[in-house]
Amino acid sequence: MSPDTPHTSNPDEHAVLLAHGALEAAREQFAKTMTGFATRRSPQATTWHGHLAEAAPEMRALHALSVGYGWSEAIHRVSTPEVLEVARANGYVVTDEGTGCPVLTSYGHEALTRWRDFVSPLRELTEYASLWALVNGLDG
């Protein structure tokens, strides 16, 4: 999902927000807030990093499925059966009845998008760069 995809059922409202730069301003403020939070030495920031790191292998599998890896053995080069089972249990992945291949659900796509929304502003920070690379790099 593009960051410019409407999160409103009113396309006119979305167009107005884009035209006036409100969405870009909100993204910039969000990035500043996230960066400030993530670079603060605090138990909350440590817990947040731990949560994102724990989710990274699952998000890697979701990303792989989102770009078509589920239709071949390629998914097994970038993920494990255990990670895919966790994704299934969370409702992020289902098995295609016709092929038996894992398929990303809309809920899984949303989870991947949200993870990226939180990590994207932080991806240049040393402690987050490896998470970003793990999820978005599919070198196997």
C-alpha positions as CSV (number, residue, x, y, z in Angstrom):
1,M,0.0,0.0,0.0
2,S,1.4,3.4,-1.0
3,P,1.8,5.9,1.8
4,D,-0.5,8.1,-0.3
5,T,-3.3,5.6,-0.4
6,P,-6.4,7.1,1.3
7,H,-7.1,6.1,4.8
8,T,-10.5,7.8,4.5
9,S,-13.6,6.8,2.6
10,N,-13.9,10.3,1.2
11,P,-11.6,10.7,-1.8
12,D,-12.2,14.5,-1.9
13,E,-10.9,14.8,1.7
14,H,-7.8,12.8,0.8
15,A,-7.1,15.0,-2.2
16,V,-7.4,18.1,-0.1
17,L,-5.0,16.8,2.5
18,L,-2.5,15.9,-0.2
19,A,-2.9,19.2,-2.0
20,H,-2.2,21.2,1.2
21,G,0.7,19.1,2.2
22,A,-1.0,17.9,5.4
23,L,-0.1,14.3,4.9
24,E,3.6,15.1,4.2
25,A,3.8,17.3,7.2
26,A,2.2,14.6,9.4
27,R,4.7,12.1,8.0
28,E,7.6,14.4,8.8
29,Q,6.4,15.0,12.3
30,F,5.9,11.3,12.8
31,A,9.4,10.6,11.7
32,K,10.8,13.2,14.1
33,T,8.8,11.8,17.0
34,M,9.8,8.2,16.2
35,T,13.5,9.1,15.8
36,G,13.4,11.1,19.1
37,F,11.8,8.2,20.9
38,A,14.1,5.5,19.4
39,T,17.3,7.4,20.2
40,R,16.3,8.2,23.8
41,R,18.0,5.8,26.3
42,S,15.0,4.4,28.1
43,P,13.4,1.1,29.0
44,Q,10.5,2.0,26.6
45,A,12.8,2.5,23.7
46,T,14.6,-0.7,24.4
47,T,11.3,-2.6,24.6
48,W,10.1,-0.9,21.4
49,H,13.3,-2.0,19.6
50,G,12.8,-5.5,21.0
51,H,9.3,-5.7,19.7
52,L,10.2,-4.6,16.2
53,A,13.2,-7.0,16.2
54,E,11.0,-9.9,17.3
55,A,8.6,-9.2,14.5
56,A,11.3,-8.8,11.8
57,P,11.5,-12.5,10.7
58,E,7.7,-12.6,10.4
59,M,7.7,-9.3,8.5
60,R,10.4,-10.7,6.2
61,A,8.2,-13.6,5.3
62,L,5.3,-11.2,4.7
63,H,7.4,-9.1,2.4
64,A,8.6,-12.1,0.5
65,L,5.0,-13.2,0.0
66,S,4.0,-9.7,-1.1
67,V,6.5,-9.9,-3.9
68,G,5.5,-13.4,-5.1
69,Y,7.9,-15.7,-3.3
70,G,5.0,-17.9,-2.1
71,W,4.4,-19.4,-5.5
72,S,7.8,-21.1,-5.6
73,E,10.4,-22.7,-3.3
74,A,11.9,-19.3,-3.0
75,I,9.9,-18.6,0.2
76,H,12.0,-21.3,1.9
77,R,15.2,-19.5,1.1
78,V,14.1,-16.4,3.0
79,S,11.8,-17.8,5.8
80,T,11.3,-21.0,7.8
81,P,8.2,-23.1,8.3
82,E,8.1,-22.0,11.9
83,V,7.9,-18.4,10.9
84,L,5.2,-19.1,8.4
85,E,3.2,-20.9,11.0
86,V,3.4,-17.9,13.3
87,A,2.2,-15.7,10.5
88,R,-0.7,-18.2,9.8
89,A,-1.6,-18.2,13.5
90,N,-1.7,-14.4,13.5
91,G,-4.0,-14.3,10.4
92,Y,-1.3,-12.8,8.2
93,V,-1.0,-15.8,5.9
94,V,-3.4,-18.5,4.5
95,T,-2.8,-21.4,2.3
96,D,-4.1,-21.2,-1.2
97,E,-6.5,-24.1,-1.6
98,G,-5.7,-24.7,-5.3
99,T,-1.9,-24.7,-5.0
100,G,-1.1,-25.3,-1.4
101,C,1.1,-22.2,-1.4
102,P,1.2,-19.6,1.3
103,V,-0.6,-16.4,0.5
104,L,-0.5,-13.0,2.2
105,T,-3.8,-11.8,3.6
106,S,-5.0,-8.2,3.7
107,Y,-4.4,-8.3,7.4
108,G,-0.8,-9.5,6.8
109,H,-0.4,-6.7,4.2
110,E,-1.6,-4.2,6.8
111,A,0.8,-5.6,9.5
112,L,3.7,-5.3,7.1
113,T,2.8,-1.8,6.1
114,R,2.5,-0.7,9.8
115,W,5.9,-2.3,10.7
116,R,7.4,-0.4,7.8
117,D,5.7,2.8,8.8
118,F,7.4,2.6,12.2
119,V,10.8,1.5,11.1
120,S,11.2,3.5,7.9
121,P,12.0,6.8,9.7
122,L,14.6,4.9,11.8
123,R,16.2,2.8,9.1
124,E,19.3,5.0,9.0
125,L,20.0,4.5,12.7
126,T,22.6,1.7,13.3
127,E,20.4,-0.3,15.6
128,Y,17.4,-0.3,13.1
129,A,19.3,-0.6,9.8
130,S,19.8,-4.3,10.2
131,L,16.1,-4.8,10.9
132,W,15.2,-2.8,7.8
133,A,17.7,-4.8,5.7
134,L,16.4,-8.1,7.0
135,V,12.8,-7.5,6.2
136,N,13.3,-5.7,2.8
137,G,16.4,-7.6,1.5
138,L,15.5,-11.0,0.0
139,D,19.0,-12.3,-1.0
140,G,18.2,-15.5,0.8
